[in-house]
Amino acid sequence: MGRYRGKPAPDASITEAALDAMDADGLRSLICEMLPWFDEALLARFANALVDRAARNGSGWVPQGPTDAVVKEVEAFAEAAKRAGYAEPSVVDAYLREGCNAFLAKNYAAVFQIFRALLIPASHGEFHLGQDEMIHEVLGIEPATCAAQYVASMYMTATPKNRGMAVLSAINEMRGTAHFWAPLRELERIAIEPLPDFDDFLVQWKALVEERVQKGRKNDWDSDEDHWLREVVQRTQGPEGLAEVARASKRADDLRAWCRALVEAGDWKGVLAAYDEATELISDKAYARGDFLDGAALAAQELRRKDLPARLERAWREAPSMVRLRRWLGSSNSKKVLLGRVSEALADVPERAYRQRALLCVLDGNFTEAARFLGSAKGLGWSSGDHPGHLLFPLFVSLLGGIELPDEPARDYAELSLLSDGDEARLVTPEVADLIRLAGIQAPTESATRAAVIKSMRTAAEKRIAGVTENKRRRHYGHAASLALACAQVDSSTTGTKWLEGIRNEYRRYPALQRELGGRKGRA
């Protein structure tokens, strides 16, 4: 029986076109027709969004806010919940929604009373809602939205002189409910009306946060106050202000924020200078230097500078990784240049950077050494950034089996950001297949070399199968089986067939693995 894979998602473009074709009455009728089909969570989210949008669209409509009697009822309920240690989630949901309605109706005093009565004790564990971990798991209303409305209500009701301290106090009270990484942005996003005297508040807020940062610095870890300081400095002083903060602290996060602001502004000359300076300021922290060297290389790429290859080389040498190695090698403009860099890299690559060493050996035409890396690798740990398996196995299958090498079969953690669909500039990172083509690497022709490669593939497959079966890693059976089948694919001789049959016989007591061995085509 085939595995159930769920219902296919509708075509988004058709859905958007259908919405464009409907008038307001038709859309309203459709919504009313579909509401009974929503589950509780979806219905709650939809209702919250609907009320919020309707109150903000300029029509003048706002939901009816709670009366004074309702506010007192909420406070009494919260006190009873603290005594009992438990509160019914549906009741809490209804009362929190009263608080949201009060916010949309600009009854900030009621917002303050309701959310303070419920959110603070709930986040402190004074009463339980039946959740496994976080309270949002059992509520239809989003607690983070309520927390933001609470802080905004404090802003609206505080006197101008004390507004900064009042907002800080409100944020501290809501720490157990929501994170405020960017409080200024949150205030502007959640506010139902213009925030009064906001420019004056920014000056007050900046001074307050600066004082807290100076008093609270104990290590290089980023604190909430560090986030707040960078936000308000960028708002009031721009990249120049962030540069002052970064130069004073010499902290990696502050330096990144300064450089990122210049990137967002598109000032690539400024970006290059900033990353170069950041590299020197952070000289004792290798993990951050690599990031800053990458940033400088990106700026050089965008400026079309001739020193880009030298910058890519420096980034790899000071913070070696597979990604940085591919970038440097991939910037070669000829086979001769590439092979020269391969020789240089082989002399300096870290001893335990097995995947990088394996790639360099293949590009150098040393299949015997590359095979040694594959054969000596562990059966588990293929997802590790230094394990050569995901690199070498597909390469060997491609070369020996005459199969086109797919794009990089295994990516390092550092490459995850390269896969996003963002429009921001990125360093060019060639695939392994591109490097193989530029180096002109062909399948080994010597029988001894070919035999060594096939032997290493079989050894790797045997170790992988043994590792996943001994440790009961059933979800990896498919991958392990594919390695064995790939070995048989590249060597269809009698010896290869007998070897595969030996694998099947040895693991005949593993039916799940047997199914994979019988139903998969070789792939790595």
C-alpha positions as CSV (number, residue, x, y, z in Angstrom):
1,M,0.0,0.0,0.0
2,G,1.4,3.4,-0.9
3,R,2.1,5.9,1.8
4,Y,-0.5,8.7,2.2
5,R,1.1,11.9,1.2
6,G,-1.7,14.4,1.9
7,K,-3.9,16.4,-0.4
8,P,-2.1,18.6,-3.0
9,A,-2.1,22.3,-2.3
10,P,-4.2,24.4,-4.7
11,D,-2.5,26.6,-7.3
12,A,-1.8,29.9,-5.5
13,S,-2.0,31.9,-8.8
14,I,-5.5,30.6,-9.5
15,T,-6.6,31.3,-6.0
16,E,-5.4,34.9,-6.2
17,A,-7.1,35.4,-9.6
18,A,-10.3,34.1,-8.2
19,L,-10.1,36.5,-5.2
20,D,-9.5,39.4,-7.6
21,A,-12.6,38.4,-9.6
22,M,-14.9,38.5,-6.5
23,D,-16.7,41.6,-5.3
24,A,-17.1,42.4,-1.6
25,D,-20.6,40.9,-1.3
26,G,-19.4,37.6,-2.9
27,L,-16.3,37.4,-0.7
28,R,-18.4,38.1,2.4
29,S,-20.9,35.4,1.4
30,L,-18.0,32.9,0.8
31,I,-16.5,33.6,4.2
32,C,-19.7,33.1,6.0
33,E,-20.2,29.8,4.1
34,M,-16.8,28.5,5.0
35,L,-16.6,29.5,8.7
36,P,-18.4,26.4,10.0
37,W,-15.7,24.3,8.3
38,F,-12.8,25.9,10.2
39,D,-11.4,24.0,13.2
40,E,-11.1,25.9,16.5
41,A,-7.6,27.1,16.0
42,L,-8.1,28.4,12.5
43,L,-11.5,30.0,13.4
44,A,-9.9,31.8,16.3
45,R,-7.0,33.1,14.2
46,F,-9.3,34.2,11.4
47,A,-11.7,35.9,13.8
48,N,-8.8,37.8,15.5
49,A,-7.3,38.9,12.2
50,L,-10.8,39.9,10.8
51,V,-11.6,42.1,13.8
52,D,-8.1,43.7,13.8
53,R,-8.2,44.5,10.1
54,A,-11.8,45.8,10.3
55,A,-10.9,48.2,13.1
56,R,-7.9,49.5,11.3
57,N,-9.3,50.1,7.8
58,G,-10.6,53.6,8.4
59,S,-14.3,52.7,8.3
60,G,-14.7,54.0,11.9
61,W,-15.9,50.6,13.2
62,V,-14.4,49.2,16.3
63,P,-15.5,46.2,18.4
64,Q,-17.3,47.0,21.6
65,G,-14.9,47.1,24.5
66,P,-15.4,45.7,28.0
67,T,-17.3,47.5,30.6
68,D,-15.9,48.3,34.0
69,A,-17.9,45.3,35.4
70,V,-16.2,43.0,32.9
71,V,-12.7,44.3,33.8
72,K,-13.5,43.6,37.5
73,E,-14.8,40.2,36.6
74,V,-11.5,39.4,34.8
75,E,-9.5,40.5,37.8
76,A,-11.6,38.4,40.1
77,F,-11.2,35.4,37.8
78,A,-7.4,35.8,37.7
79,E,-7.2,35.9,41.5
80,A,-9.4,32.7,41.8
81,A,-7.2,31.0,39.2
82,K,-4.0,31.8,41.2
83,R,-5.6,30.3,44.3
84,A,-6.7,27.1,42.4
85,G,-3.5,26.9,40.3
86,Y,-5.5,26.4,37.1
87,A,-7.6,28.4,34.6
88,E,-9.9,27.1,31.9
89,P,-8.2,28.1,28.6
90,S,-11.4,29.0,26.8
91,V,-12.3,31.5,29.5
92,V,-8.8,33.0,29.5
93,D,-9.1,33.2,25.7
94,A,-12.4,35.1,25.9
95,Y,-11.1,37.5,28.5
96,L,-7.9,38.2,26.5
97,R,-10.1,38.9,23.5
98,E,-11.9,41.5,25.6
99,G,-8.5,43.1,26.2
100,C,-7.8,43.1,22.5
101,N,-11.2,44.7,21.8
102,A,-10.4,47.3,24.5
103,F,-7.1,48.1,22.7
104,L,-8.8,48.5,19.3
105,A,-11.4,50.8,21.0
106,K,-8.5,52.8,22.6
107,N,-9.5,52.0,26.1
108,Y,-5.9,51.6,27.2
109,A,-6.7,51.5,30.9
110,A,-8.8,48.4,30.5
111,V,-6.1,46.8,28.3
112,F,-3.6,47.4,31.1
113,Q,-5.8,45.9,33.8
114,I,-6.9,42.8,31.8
115,F,-3.6,41.8,30.4
116,R,-1.8,42.5,33.7
117,A,-4.3,40.4,35.6
118,L,-4.0,37.4,33.2
119,L,-0.7,37.4,31.3
120,I,1.8,38.1,34.1
121,P,0.6,35.3,36.5
122,A,0.2,32.8,33.6
123,S,3.7,33.4,32.3
124,H,5.1,33.1,35.9
125,G,3.3,29.8,36.4
126,E,1.0,31.1,39.1
127,F,-1.8,29.2,37.3
128,H,-1.7,26.5,34.6
129,L,-3.8,26.4,31.4
130,G,-3.1,22.7,30.6
131,Q,-0.4,23.5,28.2
132,D,2.6,21.2,27.6
133,E,5.1,24.1,27.5
134,M,4.0,27.5,26.3
135,I,0.6,29.1,26.9
136,H,0.0,29.9,23.2
137,E,-0.4,26.2,22.7
138,V,-3.9,26.2,24.2
139,L,-5.1,29.7,23.4
140,G,-6.8,31.0,20.3
141,I,-5.6,34.5,20.9
142,E,-1.9,35.1,20.3
143,P,-0.3,36.0,23.7
144,A,2.6,37.9,21.9
145,T,0.0,40.2,20.3
146,C,-1.6,40.9,23.7
147,A,1.9,41.6,25.2
148,A,2.6,44.1,22.4
149,Q,-0.7,45.8,23.0
150,Y,0.0,46.0,26.7
151,V,3.3,47.8,26.1
152,A,1.7,50.1,23.6
153,S,-1.1,50.9,26.1
154,M,1.6,51.8,28.7
155,Y,3.1,54.1,26.1
156,M,-0.2,55.8,25.4
157,T,-1.1,56.3,29.1
158,A,2.4,57.3,30.5
159,T,3.4,60.9,31.0
160,P,5.9,62.1,28.4
161,K,8.5,62.6,31.1
162,N,8.3,59.0,32.3
163,R,7.4,57.3,29.1
164,G,10.7,55.6,28.5
165,M,10.8,54.0,32.0
166,A,7.2,53.1,31.7
167,V,7.7,51.2,28.4
168,L,10.7,49.5,29.8
169,S,8.7,48.4,32.9
170,A,5.9,47.0,30.7
171,I,8.4,45.1,28.5
172,N,9.9,43.6,31.7
173,E,6.5,42.5,32.9
174,M,5.8,40.8,29.6
175,R,9.2,39.0,29.3
176,G,7.6,35.7,30.1
177,T,5.0,36.1,27.4
178,A,6.8,37.5,24.4
179,H,10.3,38.6,23.2
180,F,10.8,42.2,22.3
181,W,13.8,42.2,20.0
182,A,12.7,45.4,18.2
183,P,10.4,47.3,20.6
184,L,10.2,50.4,18.4
185,R,9.1,48.4,15.4
186,E,6.6,46.5,17.6
187,L,5.1,49.7,19.0
188,E,4.6,51.2,15.5
189,R,3.2,48.0,14.2
190,I,0.7,47.4,16.9
191,A,-0.4,51.0,17.5
192,I,-4.0,51.8,16.5
193,E,-3.3,55.5,16.3
194,P,-0.1,57.7,15.9
195,L,2.2,57.4,18.9
196,P,2.4,60.9,20.5
197,D,5.8,62.6,20.9
198,F,7.6,59.7,19.3
199,D,10.7,61.6,18.4
200,D,11.1,62.8,22.0
201,F,10.6,59.3,23.2
202,L,13.4,58.0,20.9
203,V,15.9,60.4,22.6
204,Q,14.7,59.3,26.0
205,W,14.7,55.6,25.1
206,K,18.2,55.8,23.6
207,A,19.6,57.3,26.8
208,L,17.8,54.8,29.0
209,V,19.0,51.8,26.9
210,E,22.6,53.0,26.7
211,E,22.7,53.3,30.5
212,R,21.5,49.7,30.9
213,V,23.9,48.4,28.3
214,Q,26.9,50.0,30.1
215,K,25.8,48.7,33.5
216,G,24.8,45.2,32.4
217,R,27.8,44.2,30.2
218,K,29.3,41.0,31.7
219,N,30.3,39.1,28.5
220,D,30.1,39.2,24.7
221,W,26.6,37.5,24.6
222,D,23.9,39.6,23.0
223,S,21.3,40.8,25.4
224,D,17.8,42.3,24.8
225,E,19.3,45.7,25.6
226,D,21.9,45.2,22.9
227,H,19.2,44.6,20.3
228,W,17.3,47.7,21.6
229,L,20.4,49.9,21.4
230,R,21.1,49.0,17.9
231,E,17.5,49.5,16.8
232,V,17.3,53.0,18.3
233,V,20.7,54.0,17.1
234,Q,20.0,52.9,13.6
235,R,16.7,54.8,13.7
236,T,18.2,58.0,15.0
237,Q,21.8,58.0,13.7
238,G,21.9,55.5,10.8
239,P,24.9,53.4,9.9
240,E,27.2,56.1,11.3
241,G,25.8,55.6,14.8
242,L,26.0,51.8,14.5
243,A,29.7,52.2,13.6
244,E,30.3,54.2,16.8
245,V,28.6,51.5,18.8
246,A,30.6,48.7,17.1
247,R,33.9,50.4,17.4
248,A,33.4,51.0,21.1
249,S,32.2,47.5,22.0
250,K,34.2,45.5,19.3
251,R,31.5,42.8,19.7
252,A,30.7,40.6,16.7
253,D,27.0,41.3,16.8
254,D,27.4,45.0,16.9
255,L,29.9,44.8,14.0
256,R,27.5,42.7,12.0
257,A,24.7,45.1,12.5
258,W,26.8,48.0,11.3
259,C,27.9,46.1,8.2
260,R,24.4,44.8,7.5
261,A,23.0,48.4,7.6
262,L,25.5,49.4,4.9
263,V,24.6,46.4,2.8
264,E,20.9,47.3,3.1
265,A,21.8,50.8,2.0
266,G,23.6,49.4,-1.1
267,D,26.8,51.3,-0.1
268,W,29.3,48.6,-1.3
269,K,32.4,50.8,-0.9
270,G,31.3,51.5,2.6
271,V,30.5,47.8,3.1
272,L,34.0,46.8,2.0
273,A,35.7,49.2,4.4
274,A,33.4,48.2,7.2
275,Y,34.0,44.5,6.9
276,D,37.7,45.1,6.5
277,E,37.7,47.1,9.7
278,A,35.5,44.6,11.5
279,T,37.9,41.8,10.6
280,E,40.7,43.6,12.4
281,L,38.6,44.6,15.4
282,I,37.5,41.0,16.0
283,S,41.0,39.5,15.4
284,D,40.8,37.2,18.4
285,K,37.6,35.5,17.4
286,A,38.1,33.2,14.4
287,Y,34.5,32.2,14.1
288,A,33.4,35.8,13.4
289,R,36.5,36.7,11.3
290,G,35.3,34.2,8.7
291,D,31.9,35.9,8.4
292,F,33.5,39.3,8.1
293,L,36.0,38.1,5.5
294,D,33.1,36.6,3.5
295,G,31.3,40.0,3.7
296,A,34.4,41.8,2.4
297,A,34.6,39.3,-0.4
298,L,31.0,39.9,-1.3
299,A,31.6,43.7,-1.4
300,A,34.6,43.0,-3.7
301,Q,32.4,40.9,-5.9
302,E,29.7,43.5,-6.2
303,L,32.4,46.2,-6.9
304,R,34.0,43.8,-9.5
305,R,37.4,44.2,-7.9
306,K,40.3,42.2,-9.1
307,D,41.4,41.2,-5.6
308,L,38.3,39.0,-5.2
309,P,40.2,35.7,-5.5
310,A,42.7,36.8,-3.0
311,R,39.9,37.7,-0.6
312,L,38.2,34.4,-1.1
313,E,41.5,32.6,-0.4
314,R,42.1,34.6,2.8
315,A,38.6,33.7,4.0
316,W,39.2,30.0,3.4
317,R,42.7,30.1,5.0
318,E,41.6,31.9,8.2
319,A,38.3,30.0,8.6
320,P,38.4,26.9,6.4
321,S,35.1,25.4,5.3
322,M,33.9,23.4,2.3
323,V,31.9,26.5,1.1
324,R,34.8,28.8,1.3
325,L,37.1,26.3,-0.5
326,R,34.6,26.0,-3.3
327,R,34.4,29.7,-3.7
328,W,38.1,30.2,-3.9
329,L,38.7,27.3,-6.2
330,G,35.7,28.3,-8.3
331,S,37.1,31.8,-8.9
332,S,39.8,30.2,-11.0
333,N,39.6,31.4,-14.6
334,S,41.4,28.4,-16.1
335,K,42.2,24.8,-15.4
336,K,45.9,25.7,-14.8
337,V,45.0,28.2,-12.2
338,L,42.5,25.8,-10.5
339,L,45.0,23.0,-10.3
340,G,47.6,25.4,-8.9
341,R,45.2,26.4,-6.1
342,V,44.4,22.7,-5.5
343,S,48.1,22.0,-4.9
344,E,48.4,25.0,-2.5
345,A,45.2,24.0,-0.6
346,L,46.4,20.4,-0.2
347,A,49.4,21.7,1.6
348,D,47.4,23.8,4.1
349,V,44.0,22.1,4.5
350,P,43.3,21.2,8.1
351,E,44.1,17.6,8.9
352,R,40.6,16.6,10.0
353,A,38.7,18.5,7.3
354,Y,38.1,15.1,5.5
355,R,35.5,16.3,3.1
356,Q,37.7,19.2,1.9
357,R,40.7,16.9,1.6
358,A,38.6,14.4,-0.3
359,L,37.5,17.1,-2.8
360,L,41.0,18.3,-3.3
361,C,42.3,14.8,-3.9
362,V,39.7,14.2,-6.6
363,L,40.5,17.5,-8.3
364,D,44.2,16.6,-8.1
365,G,43.4,13.3,-9.8
366,N,44.4,11.2,-6.8
367,F,41.6,8.7,-6.7
368,T,43.5,6.3,-4.5
369,E,43.8,8.8,-1.7
370,A,40.2,9.9,-2.1
371,A,39.1,6.3,-1.9
372,R,41.1,5.8,1.3
373,F,39.1,8.7,2.9
374,L,35.8,7.1,1.9
375,G,36.8,3.6,3.0
376,S,38.0,4.8,6.4
377,A,35.0,7.0,7.2
378,K,32.5,5.9,9.9
379,G,29.3,4.3,9.0
380,L,27.3,6.8,11.1
381,G,27.7,10.6,11.0
382,W,27.2,11.1,7.3
383,S,25.4,14.4,8.1
384,S,28.5,15.8,9.7
385,G,30.1,18.6,7.7
386,D,33.5,16.7,7.7
387,H,32.2,13.3,6.6
388,P,33.4,12.6,3.0
389,G,30.6,10.1,2.2
390,H,28.0,12.4,0.7
391,L,30.7,14.1,-1.4
392,L,32.7,11.1,-2.6
393,F,30.0,8.4,-3.1
394,P,28.0,10.4,-5.7
395,L,31.2,11.5,-7.4
396,F,32.5,7.9,-7.7
397,V,29.1,6.7,-8.9
398,S,29.1,9.5,-11.5
399,L,32.6,8.8,-12.8
400,L,32.5,5.0,-12.8
401,G,28.9,4.7,-13.9
402,G,29.0,7.4,-16.5
403,I,26.1,9.2,-14.8
404,E,25.9,13.0,-14.8
405,L,26.9,14.4,-11.4
406,P,24.0,16.2,-9.7
407,D,24.4,19.5,-8.1
408,E,26.2,19.4,-4.7
409,P,24.6,16.3,-3.1
410,A,25.5,17.3,0.5
411,R,25.5,20.8,1.8
412,D,27.2,22.3,4.8
413,Y,25.3,24.1,7.5
414,A,26.9,27.3,6.3
415,E,25.1,26.9,3.0
416,L,21.6,26.9,4.3
417,S,21.2,30.6,3.7
418,L,22.3,30.2,0.1
419,L,19.2,28.2,-0.6
420,S,16.7,31.0,0.2
421,D,14.8,32.9,-2.4
422,G,15.9,36.3,-1.2
423,D,17.0,39.0,-3.7
424,E,20.0,40.1,-1.6
425,A,23.5,39.8,-3.1
426,R,25.3,36.6,-2.4
427,L,28.8,35.3,-3.0
428,V,29.0,33.0,-6.0
429,T,29.5,29.5,-4.8
430,P,30.2,27.0,-7.5
431,E,28.9,23.5,-7.3
432,V,31.3,20.5,-7.1
433,A,30.2,19.5,-10.5
434,D,31.5,22.8,-11.9
435,L,34.9,22.3,-10.3
436,I,35.1,18.7,-11.7
437,R,34.4,20.0,-15.2
438,L,36.9,22.8,-14.9
439,A,39.6,20.5,-13.7
440,G,38.8,18.1,-16.6
441,I,38.5,15.1,-14.2
442,Q,37.6,11.8,-16.0
443,A,37.0,8.3,-14.7
444,P,40.1,6.4,-13.6
445,T,41.4,4.1,-16.4
446,E,43.9,2.1,-14.4
447,S,42.4,-1.2,-13.2
448,A,44.1,-1.0,-9.8
449,T,42.7,2.5,-9.2
450,R,39.3,1.6,-10.3
451,A,39.4,-1.5,-8.1
452,A,40.5,0.6,-5.1
453,V,37.6,3.1,-5.7
454,I,35.0,0.3,-5.9
455,K,36.4,-1.4,-2.8
456,S,36.1,1.9,-0.9
457,M,32.5,2.2,-2.0
458,R,31.6,-1.3,-0.9
459,T,33.4,-0.7,2.5
460,A,31.5,2.5,3.0
461,A,28.2,0.8,2.1
462,E,28.9,-2.1,4.5
463,K,29.8,0.3,7.3
464,R,26.7,2.4,6.7
465,I,24.4,-0.6,6.7
466,A,26.0,-2.0,9.8
467,G,25.8,1.3,11.6
468,V,22.1,2.0,10.9
469,T,21.0,-1.6,11.7
470,E,23.0,-1.9,14.9
471,N,21.7,1.4,16.1
472,K,18.2,0.9,14.8
473,R,18.2,3.9,12.6
474,R,15.3,2.7,10.5
475,R,14.7,6.0,8.8
476,H,18.2,5.7,7.3
477,Y,17.7,2.2,5.9
478,G,16.8,3.7,2.5
479,H,20.0,5.6,2.2
480,A,22.1,2.7,3.4
481,A,20.4,0.4,0.8
482,S,20.9,2.9,-2.0
483,L,24.7,2.8,-1.4
484,A,24.8,-1.0,-1.8
485,L,22.7,-0.8,-4.9
486,A,24.9,1.9,-6.3
487,C,27.9,-0.3,-5.8
488,A,26.2,-3.0,-7.9
489,Q,25.3,-0.5,-10.5
490,V,28.9,0.7,-11.1
491,D,30.2,-2.9,-11.0
492,S,27.7,-5.3,-12.7
493,S,30.3,-8.1,-12.9
494,T,29.8,-11.5,-11.2
495,T,31.8,-10.2,-8.3
496,G,29.6,-7.2,-7.8
497,T,26.4,-9.3,-8.0
498,K,27.8,-11.8,-5.5
499,W,28.7,-9.0,-3.1
500,L,25.2,-7.5,-3.2
501,E,23.7,-11.0,-2.6
502,G,26.0,-11.4,0.3
503,I,24.7,-8.1,1.8
504,R,21.1,-9.3,1.3
505,N,21.9,-12.7,3.0
506,E,23.8,-11.1,5.9
507,Y,20.8,-8.8,6.7
508,R,18.0,-11.2,5.9
509,R,16.5,-10.7,9.4
510,Y,15.9,-7.0,8.7
511,P,12.7,-7.0,6.6
512,A,12.6,-3.2,6.3
513,L,16.1,-3.1,4.9
514,Q,15.3,-6.0,2.6
515,R,12.4,-4.0,1.2
516,E,14.8,-1.1,0.5
517,L,17.4,-3.4,-1.1
518,G,14.8,-4.9,-3.3
519,G,12.9,-1.8,-4.3
520,R,15.4,0.9,-4.8
521,K,17.7,1.9,-7.6
522,G,21.2,2.8,-6.7
523,R,21.7,6.3,-5.6
524,A,23.8,8.1,-3.0
